[in-house]
Amino acid sequence: MLNKYFVIGVITGAHGIDGRLRVKPLTDEPARFLDLKTCRLMKQGKFLRECEVEEAGRHNNLILLRLNGVDNRDQAQALTNLEIAVERGAAIELGPDSWFIADLIGCEVYDVERALLGTVKDILQQPHHDLYVVQKAQEKDLLFPALKTILLSVQPEKGRIDVKLPDGLYEIYRETTE
């Protein structure tokens, strides 16, 4: 099932005394904040309120945001640790064979030779390629690289990923006892 909202940042605190917020971007495209008109404040994935963005700018590795109705340091500080989210329609457009990580988390992963491997728990972004982390009850997490030779079919709308693991990879993580 596809997510309706995407978390693109987390408020880390106030910046100055006039209500500006420091935001740690959680997106591959931090510049997207500069064109943001509205956003949603969320806490652990739960919607709190819709906000109008009055101003956005970059400061080192952070984004500085001014939201309508947040006019002083105390109001800004009260929003610390809340998530900044956007609707799917406002998300950046992805290229072919690209998916939003949020849509892949929770997908069931099937290997052509072994059936269900588990569900995607996390995706670790690495310099050369992402690593999918697959969990299964009472089993060690299984990691595999996101390579075209491994990923046979990715269907987040169906909650399913089909893979063909390289020889020996399964045995490293999921040793069978005989």
C-alpha positions as CSV (number, residue, x, y, z in Angstrom):
1,M,0.0,0.0,0.0
2,L,1.4,3.4,-1.0
3,N,1.9,6.1,1.6
4,K,-0.3,9.2,1.4
5,Y,2.4,11.4,3.1
6,F,6.1,11.5,3.1
7,V,8.3,12.8,6.0
8,I,10.9,15.0,4.5
9,G,12.4,16.5,7.7
10,V,12.5,16.6,11.5
11,I,12.4,19.8,13.5
12,T,15.6,20.0,15.7
13,G,14.8,23.2,17.5
14,A,14.4,26.9,17.3
15,H,16.7,29.3,15.4
16,G,16.8,32.8,16.8
17,I,13.9,34.5,18.7
18,D,11.4,35.1,15.9
19,G,9.9,31.6,15.5
20,R,12.2,30.2,12.8
21,L,12.7,26.4,13.0
22,R,15.8,24.4,12.4
23,V,14.9,21.3,10.3
24,K,17.1,18.3,9.5
25,P,16.2,17.3,6.0
26,L,15.4,13.6,5.5
27,T,15.2,13.9,1.7
28,D,17.7,13.4,-1.1
29,E,16.6,16.8,-2.4
30,P,16.9,19.4,0.5
31,A,16.4,22.2,-2.0
32,R,12.7,21.0,-2.2
33,F,12.1,23.0,1.0
34,L,12.8,26.2,-0.8
35,D,9.6,25.9,-2.9
36,L,7.4,24.5,-0.1
37,K,4.1,26.3,0.4
38,T,2.4,24.1,2.9
39,C,3.4,21.1,5.0
40,R,2.0,18.8,7.7
41,L,3.3,18.5,11.2
42,M,3.3,15.0,12.4
43,K,4.5,13.1,15.4
44,Q,5.5,9.4,15.0
45,G,3.5,9.3,11.7
46,K,0.3,10.8,13.3
47,F,-1.1,14.0,11.7
48,L,-1.1,17.1,14.1
49,R,-1.8,20.0,11.8
50,E,-1.4,21.6,8.4
51,C,0.9,24.6,8.2
52,E,1.6,27.4,5.7
53,V,5.3,27.9,5.0
54,E,6.1,31.6,5.1
55,E,9.9,31.4,4.5
56,A,12.5,28.7,3.8
57,G,16.2,28.9,3.5
58,R,19.4,26.8,3.9
59,H,21.8,27.1,6.8
60,N,24.8,24.8,6.7
61,N,23.3,21.2,6.5
62,L,20.0,22.4,7.9
63,I,16.9,24.1,6.6
64,L,15.4,27.1,8.3
65,L,11.6,27.4,8.1
66,R,9.2,30.0,9.2
67,L,5.6,28.7,9.6
68,N,2.5,30.8,9.8
69,G,1.5,31.2,13.5
70,V,4.9,30.3,14.9
71,D,6.0,33.8,16.0
72,N,8.5,33.3,18.8
73,R,11.3,31.1,20.2
74,D,9.0,29.3,22.7
75,Q,6.5,28.4,20.1
76,A,9.2,27.1,17.8
77,Q,11.0,25.2,20.6
78,A,7.7,23.5,21.4
79,L,7.7,21.9,17.9
80,T,11.1,20.2,18.4
81,N,11.2,16.5,17.2
82,L,8.0,16.9,15.1
83,E,8.2,15.7,11.6
84,I,7.6,17.8,8.5
85,A,5.6,15.9,5.9
86,V,4.2,16.5,2.4
87,E,1.4,14.9,0.5
88,R,2.3,12.3,-2.1
89,G,1.2,14.8,-4.9
90,A,3.8,17.3,-3.6
91,A,6.6,14.7,-3.6
92,I,9.5,15.0,-6.0
93,E,9.1,13.0,-9.2
94,L,11.2,9.9,-9.3
95,G,12.9,8.4,-12.3
96,P,12.4,4.9,-13.7
97,D,13.2,2.0,-11.4
98,S,13.1,4.4,-8.4
99,W,10.8,4.1,-5.4
100,F,10.1,6.1,-2.3
101,I,11.7,4.3,0.7
102,A,8.6,4.9,2.7
103,D,6.6,2.8,0.1
104,L,9.1,-0.1,0.3
105,I,9.1,-0.4,4.1
106,G,6.7,-3.2,5.1
107,C,6.7,-4.8,1.6
108,E,7.0,-8.6,1.6
109,V,10.1,-10.0,-0.1
110,Y,9.9,-13.2,-2.0
111,D,12.9,-15.2,-3.4
112,V,12.3,-17.2,-6.5
113,E,13.9,-20.3,-4.8
114,R,12.8,-19.9,-1.2
115,A,9.4,-18.2,-1.2
116,L,8.8,-15.6,1.6
117,L,12.0,-14.1,3.0
118,G,10.3,-11.6,5.3
119,T,9.3,-7.9,5.2
120,V,11.4,-4.8,4.4
121,K,12.4,-3.3,7.7
122,D,14.7,-0.6,6.5
123,I,16.7,0.6,3.5
124,L,20.3,1.7,4.2
125,Q,21.5,4.3,1.7
126,Q,25.1,3.6,0.7
127,P,27.3,5.4,-1.8
128,H,27.1,2.8,-4.5
129,H,23.7,1.2,-3.9
130,D,21.1,0.8,-1.3
131,L,20.9,-2.2,1.0
132,Y,17.5,-3.7,1.8
133,V,17.1,-5.0,5.4
134,V,14.5,-7.8,5.5
135,Q,13.2,-9.1,8.9
136,K,11.4,-12.3,9.7
137,A,10.3,-13.4,13.2
138,Q,12.9,-15.4,15.1
139,E,15.4,-15.0,12.2
140,K,18.5,-12.8,11.8
141,D,17.9,-9.7,9.5
142,L,18.9,-10.4,5.9
143,L,20.6,-7.7,3.9
144,F,20.9,-7.6,0.1
145,P,22.0,-4.9,-2.3
146,A,19.5,-3.1,-4.6
147,L,20.9,-4.3,-7.9
148,K,19.0,-5.0,-11.1
149,T,20.4,-8.6,-11.1
150,I,18.8,-9.2,-7.7
151,L,15.6,-7.1,-7.8
152,L,13.3,-9.0,-10.3
153,S,10.1,-7.1,-9.6
154,V,9.3,-4.2,-7.2
155,Q,5.6,-3.5,-6.7
156,P,5.0,-1.3,-3.7
157,E,1.4,-0.8,-4.6
158,K,0.9,-4.5,-4.0
159,G,3.3,-4.6,-1.1
160,R,5.6,-7.1,-2.9
161,I,9.2,-7.4,-4.0
162,D,10.5,-10.4,-5.9
163,V,14.2,-11.2,-5.8
164,K,16.8,-13.7,-6.8
165,L,19.5,-13.8,-4.1
166,P,23.1,-14.6,-5.2
167,D,24.3,-18.0,-4.4
168,G,25.3,-18.3,-0.7
169,L,23.8,-15.0,0.5
170,Y,20.8,-16.6,2.1
171,E,22.9,-19.1,4.0
172,I,25.0,-16.3,5.5
173,Y,22.0,-14.8,7.2
174,R,19.6,-17.7,7.6
175,E,21.7,-20.8,8.4
176,T,19.6,-23.9,8.4
177,T,20.1,-26.4,11.2
178,E,20.0,-30.0,10.1
